[in-house]
Amino acid sequence: MPGRLDGRTTVVTGGCSGIGLATARRFAAEGARVVIGDVDDVRGYEVAAEVEGTYVSCDVTDAGRVGELFATAKRDYGSVDVAFNNAGISPADDDSILDTGIDAWRRVQEVNLTSVYLCCKAALPYMREQGRGSIINTASFVAVMGAATSQISYTASKGGVLAMSRELGVQFAREGIRVNALCPGPVATPMLRELFASDPERAQRRLVHVPMGRFARAEEIANAVLFLASDESSFITASTFLVDGGISGAYVTPS
């Protein structure tokens, strides 16, 4: 049985850990050629070898490096069929608006929002030339509801990703290009574990709101990315694709 992404070239940013790594593996298992963009130059080559793909050292806030990432995909494999714009940060100094400094605000905006703008801008010309493509931008459940634990710049950045994805999905729909915003709930990734390592009470405040009673596994989110990347979602664009364990639908959760 052929894979759902046989012969397609996929670009994954933040592909060395968490959701990005799980997705790179899932894409490869479904027959895709995988190009990974990340700043982890040790882990990057290891992951690329594992998925039989290509690693490009890429600071996603640098327009030149982002351009080279997508140019490499085109040059090495002949197309850019899927862009999973996933790289992001959630640093400890991004907290309440009362405590978050302007430098922390700007750093998160650059990595989480400006990078998605740069990646979409780089991927779209290739997809327009081909007349097809799927872009999946990682937003978050906090883009559609208030967070129980404040991360003001992170929340604002993910709201921006959601709004930008909707606009691009509408703008390029008739050119065969789909753009969707993936909105995960809390996921047990290294980033989340690091954020809550020194504050178990903060983690519990978030967990108590999830009706399923647990954080997602990265592999579960990767399955959703695969669906949005594949032809199985051929009539889905400009969507807010929530994979959140029911958190956005809950008023209260059972104890």
N, C-alpha and C positions, 0 to 999 in steps of 0.2 A: 504494500500500500504506500503510495507516494506521500512524502511529508507535505504539510500545509504551506511551507515556504520554500519548496524545492526551487533551486535556481535563482532565488531572490537575494539581493544584497541588502543587508540590514546594518544600520549604524546605531550603536548603543553608547551613550555617554554615561559616565559613572559606572562603567561595566566591570569594575574590579571587586565590587562588594555589594552586599545587600540585594535590592531588587534588580539592579543592573546586571549583576553577576548571574543571578537566577534566570534572568531573561536571556542573556547571552547563551547560556547552556540550553535553554528551552528552544530558542531560535535554531541553534545548531542541530539539535535533535530532530527538528522538523525540516531539515535540509537547507537551511539558509547559509549564506556566506556572511560571516559576522566581522564587522570592523568595530573595534572597541576604542573609544576615546576616554582617557583618564589621565591623572597626574601621578599615578602610582607606577613609576617606571620599573620597579622590581616585579610587582604582582602582575602588571599589565602583560608582559611578554609570556608569563606563565599561563595566564588565562587564555591568551590568544592561541598558544600552542594546544591547550586543552580542547578548545572548540575548533581548532584547525582554521583559525581566522587571522586577522591582522590587528596589531596594536599600533595606535598612534598617540604619542605623548601630546596631550592637548589640555591647555588651560582654557576652559570654555568661556571665560570672560574676555578672551583675546580673539578678535575678529579674524586675524590672520591665521591663527592656529585652527580655529573652527573651519575656515575655508579650506585649509590643507587636509583636515580630517575627511571632509566630504569629497574633495578632489581625489584623495587616495582611494576611497571606495569606488569612485567612477573609473579611475585609472587602472586599478588592480582587477576589478570584477565587471566593469562595463555598464553598471547601472547604480542608481540609488533608489531602491524600492521602498524601504522602510526606514524611518528615522525615529528612534526612541530617545527623546530628549529628556534625560532622567537625572543628570548630575544635580546635586543640591547639597546644602549644608543646613545644620540646625545647631548653631553654637550656643554655649551656655550663657554668653553675655547678651543674647537676644531674649529679652524677658518682658516684663510689663513696660508699657510706653513710658511710665514714670522713671524707670531705671535704665532703659536701653539708650546708649549713646549714639550719636550720629554716625560714628565710624562703624559700629556694629550694624546699624541699620543699612548703611550703604553696602557693606560687604555682603550681607545676605541678599540684598536686591540684585547685586551684580551677578552672583553665582546662581541664584534661583530663578530670576526673571530675565535679566538681560541676556544670559546665556541661551535661554530658550528662543528669544528673539533672534539672536545670532545664528543659532542652529537652523531655525526655520528659514531664515533668509538665505542661508547657504544651501539648504536641501531643495528648496522650491524650484530654482531654475532647472535642475536636473529632472525633477519630476514633471515639470511642465513640458520639457522637451520630449519626455517619454510618453506623456499623456496619461500617467498613472502614478500612484504613490500613496503611502499611508504614513502620516505623522502622528505620533502619540507623545503628548507632553505630560510630564508628571506634575499634577497639581496636588491636591490633598482634600480630605474631608473638611478641613478647616477653611477651605475656600467657600463653603456653602453654609457654615454654621460657626458659632463662636467656640473657641477652644476652652477646655476646662483648665488648662495650664497655659498662661499667656506667653506667646512668642510673637510679639507684635510685627516684626519685620518679616518673619517666616509666613505668618498668616496673610499679610498684605501681598507678599510676593506670589503666593499660591493663588490668591484671588486674581492677580494680574495674569498669571498663566492661564487660568480658566477663561477669563474674558478674551484674551488674545486668541486662544484656541478656537473659541466660538466664531470670532470674526474671520479667522483664516479658513475655517471649515466652510463658512458661507461663501467667502470670496472665491475659493478655488474648486468648489464642488463640481461645476460644469466642465472643469478641465480634467476630471478623473482623479482628483487628489482629495483624500479624506484627511481631516485633522480633528483629533479628539483629545479631550483632557481626561487623563486617568486620575481618579481621586481615591487613593487608598485611605483606609483607616489606619490606626496605629499598627505598625509592622515590627516584628521582632528582628530588627536589623542592627548591625554594629552601631549605627548612628543613634538609634533610640536607646540601646543599652548604655551607651556612653553618656547620653543626656540624663538618664535616670539613675546611673550607677551610684551617685552620691546622694540621691534623694528618693528613696523607696516610696515615701509618702506621696511624692509627686506622680510617680508611676501608677500607684494605686488609684489616685484621683482620676487618671485617664482611663484605667482599665475598668473601673466601676461603671462607666457609661456605655461599655460595649455589650449589647445584648447577648452576644455569643460567649461572653465571659473570658475571652482570651484575645491576645494580639494575633494578627495574621502572620502566616509564614510567607517568606519572600517568594517561595514557589507558587503560592496561591495567587499572588499579584502577577507573577510572570505568566500564568495561564490566561489572565485577563488581557495582558499585553499581546500575547499571541493571538487571541481572538480578534483584537482590534487591528493587528497587523495583517491578518489573513483575509481571504475572500469571504469567509463566513460572516464578516461584518460589512459586507459590500454596500449596504444601504444605511450605514451609520456614519454620520459626520456631524461636526459641531456639537457633539454631545458631552454631557457631564457624566462620565462613566464611573459610578461609585462602586467601590469594592471595599466595604467598610464594616462588615459584620453586623449591619443594622444600626450603627450608631446614629446616622443622620435621620433615621425614621423613628427613633425612640423618644418618648417623653420622659418616662421613667423606666428603669430596668429592675428586674426582680433581684432581691438580695441573695 
